[in-house]
């Protein structure tokens, strides 16, 4: 690639990178990333705010080098062009920090990152593929990298984005809080979508992921089946799925194709599978899984919706909030079912049930699965998350707290497992 083109791209991108609005501060503790000499890898689905977080980080340095590889002018960029890139940067300034956006586009990038890290540059990279980044970093930078997984806005971030102060405890503010929570549960947290409210934007993001990140990269031939599977999963979030049944329902060539397709979708952060809890790891792998989407708004933009599925949207939002922690998440099924078990330090520490509404007719049913999980794992407290009910019940196993979504979805990550108080 010609050095003149690289220089123009560098200057163009840096200008626009610095000129963009700084955005709201995310719920990410970056102090460790800034203090250490490790490579910092920020991963997450496309358009969730990785570049904005990079701008916030880069602004803490007086000088830095920056390049976003997701640029049509860099389609021919190969590992051999990295040397020209370094020479072009050094012509412009002398910096000790290098910021590389969507680095996974360039095959062999990890060797360049290792070299510049060994040359004592502070390196920040982003990528939109979970396995590619984590796998290559683990292979070539063992013990030399710090990973940050970024998601679309949480409810707390969404409220900041809407300039809403949830600490004001007036009746009008409470009503507005519940309205904004309902909006969040329906529209999700992709920052740019929340600005323009155009579902076509989310569909374009989805198509970019499906085609550019998955079909092209993995050379998927049966694109019709792959797309149908993805849409089916979006439509049926929070449901228990089995590879064999999916293969039959969608008439996909083989069960292995189903498994591979779901793994590709997982790598792009579109979906997460949750395992049924069992003491045997082997049995966990065999059991059917529950499927969850990265974002309610994205899900609603591309799925088939035949009815009011507010319960699914609430459960999906609860899962994504749980996913922000570093703890393992499972579902429980014995005689009854419990939506989520959270494992902390290799021990089940919390059980959570999710339901849109608690009524006299469904209260006992919702509690039965939770109580069974509490008894099995010797938990003295369980949680039921609803749209807007708050209550507390003493049962033989301990205490069941019913917490409204507008409160629980603002719990800080460190408080989720211990079920401690939300932000005030």
LINCORRA-V631427 format. One record per pair of residues at least 4 apart in sequence whose ideal C-beta (glycine too) atoms are under 7 Angstrom apart, sorted by the first residue. I is the first residue (numbers start at 1). GAP is how many residues later the second one is. If there is no record, write none. Layout:
i:gap
I:GAP
I:GAP
This chain:
i:gap
1:4
1:5
1:75
1:76
1:80
1:83
3:4
3:81
3:84
3:85
4:4
5:4
5:68
6:4
6:75
6:78
6:79
6:82
7:4
7:81
8:4
9:4
9:62
9:64
9:65
10:4
10:57
10:78
10:79
10:82
11:4
12:4
13:4
13:53
13:54
13:55
13:58
14:4
14:52
15:4
16:4
17:38
17:49
20:35
22:33
22:34
23:26
23:29
23:168
24:133
24:136
24:137
25:31
26:23
26:27
26:131
27:127
27:129
27:130
28:25
28:120
28:122
30:4
30:27
31:4
32:4
32:114
33:7
33:113
33:115
34:26
36:110
37:85
38:106
38:107
38:108
39:74
39:78
39:84
39:86
39:102
39:105
39:106
40:84
40:106
40:108
41:84
41:92
41:96
41:104
41:106
42:8
42:11
42:12
42:84
42:106
42:108
43:84
43:87
43:90
43:104
43:106
44:4
44:6
44:105
44:106
44:107
44:225
45:83
45:223
45:224
45:225
45:249
46:82
46:159
46:162
46:163
47:143
47:145
47:158
48:102
48:103
48:104
48:142
49:4
49:101
49:142
50:4
50:76
50:100
51:4
51:50
52:4
53:4
53:97
54:4
54:45
54:47
54:70
54:72
55:4
57:67
58:6
58:8
58:41
61:36
63:30
63:32
64:31
64:33
64:34
64:35
65:24
65:30
65:33
65:34
66:33
67:18
67:33
67:34
68:33
68:34
69:5
69:8
69:32
69:33
69:34
69:36
69:37
70:31
70:32
70:35
77:4
77:29
78:28
79:27
79:28
79:29
79:30
79:32
79:33
81:4
82:4
82:30
83:4
84:4
85:4
86:4
87:4
96:25
96:26
97:24
97:25
98:18
98:23
98:25
99:25
100:25
101:25
102:24
102:25
102:26
103:6
103:22
103:23
103:24
104:5
104:23
104:25
104:28
104:29
109:4
110:4
110:26
110:27
110:30
111:4
111:29
112:4
113:4
113:10
113:12
113:28
114:4
114:26
114:27
115:4
116:5
116:7
117:4
117:6
117:24
117:27
127:5
127:6
128:85
128:140
129:4
129:84
129:138
129:139
130:4
130:137
130:139
131:4
131:136
132:4
133:4
134:4
134:13
135:4
136:4
137:4
137:8
138:4
141:4
151:169
151:173
152:36
152:37
152:38
152:142
152:143
153:4
153:5
153:8
153:36
153:38
154:4
154:35
154:167
154:170
155:4
155:26
155:29
155:254
155:255
156:4
156:254
156:267
157:4
157:32
158:4
158:26
158:31
159:5
159:7
159:21
161:33
162:18
164:12
164:16
166:11
166:244
167:257
168:5
169:4
170:4
171:4
172:4
173:4
174:4
175:4
176:4
177:4
177:229
178:4
178:210
178:228
179:4
180:4
181:4
181:224
181:225
182:4
183:4
184:5
185:111
185:128
185:129
185:132
186:110
186:114
186:127
187:7
187:110
188:107
188:108
188:109
188:110
189:106
190:4
190:12
190:105
190:107
190:108
192:4
192:9
193:8
193:9
193:104
196:5
199:4
199:102
200:4
201:4
202:4
202:95
202:96
202:99
203:4
203:98
203:99
204:4
205:4
205:93
206:4
206:92
206:95
206:96
207:4
208:4
209:4
209:5
209:59
209:61
210:4
210:5
210:17
210:20
211:4
211:5
212:4
213:4
213:55
214:4
214:6
214:50
214:54
215:5
215:8
215:11
218:46
220:6
222:4
222:31
223:4
224:4
225:4
225:25
225:27
226:4
226:35
227:4
228:4
228:22
229:4
229:17
229:21
229:23
229:29
229:32
230:4
230:35
231:4
231:71
231:72
231:73
232:4
232:18
233:38
233:58
234:59
234:65
234:68
234:69
235:68
235:69
236:55
237:54
237:55
237:56
237:62
237:75
237:79
238:52
238:54
238:74
238:77
238:78
239:51
239:52
240:48
240:50
241:5
241:47
241:48
241:50
242:4
242:46
243:4
243:12
243:15
243:16
244:4
244:11
245:4
246:4
246:12
247:5
247:7
247:8
247:11
252:5
252:6
253:4
255:4
256:4
257:4
258:4
259:4
260:4
261:4
262:4
262:9
262:11
263:4
264:4
265:5
265:6
266:5
266:6
266:7
269:25
270:23
270:24
271:20
271:21
271:22
272:20
272:51
273:16
273:18
274:15
274:16
274:18
274:55
274:56
274:57
275:9
275:12
275:14
275:55
276:8
276:11
276:12
276:54
276:55
276:57
277:53
277:54
277:55
277:64
278:5
278:6
278:9
280:4
281:4
282:4
283:4
290:41
292:24
292:27
293:5
293:6
293:23
294:4
294:26
295:4
296:4
296:17
296:20
296:21
297:4
298:4
299:4
300:5
305:4
309:4
310:4
310:46
311:4
311:44
311:45
312:4
313:4
314:4
314:40
314:42
314:73
314:91
315:4
315:24
315:39
316:4
317:4
317:92
318:4
318:34
318:36
318:67
319:4
321:88
322:7
322:18
322:20
322:94
323:6
324:89
325:88
325:91
325:92
327:15
327:16
327:17
327:90
328:15
329:11
329:13
330:11
330:13
331:8
331:9
331:10
332:5
332:6
332:9
332:41
333:4
334:38
334:42
335:37
336:32
336:33
336:36
337:32
338:13
338:15
338:31
338:32
338:34
338:35
339:13
339:14
339:15
340:12
341:7
341:10
341:32
342:7
342:8
342:75
343:4
343:5
343:6
344:5
344:73
348:29
349:68
350:67
350:69
351:19
351:22
351:23
351:26
351:28
351:31
352:31
352:33
353:13
353:16
353:17
353:31
354:31
355:7
355:11
355:29
355:31
356:30
356:31
357:29
357:30
358:4
358:5
358:8
358:26
358:28
358:31
358:44
359:4
362:4
363:4
364:4
366:18
367:4
367:33
368:4
369:4
370:4
370:12
370:14
370:30
371:4
371:24
371:26
372:4
373:4
374:5
374:8
374:23
374:24
375:22
379:19
380:18
380:19
381:17
381:18
381:20
381:38
382:18
383:18
383:20
383:36
384:16
384:18
385:18
385:20
385:23
386:16
386:18
386:19
387:17
387:18
388:16
389:13
389:15
390:12
390:13
390:14
391:11
392:7
392:9
392:10
393:7
394:5
395:5
401:18
403:4
403:5
404:4
405:4
407:15
408:14
410:12
410:13
411:4
411:5
411:11
412:11
415:5
415:6
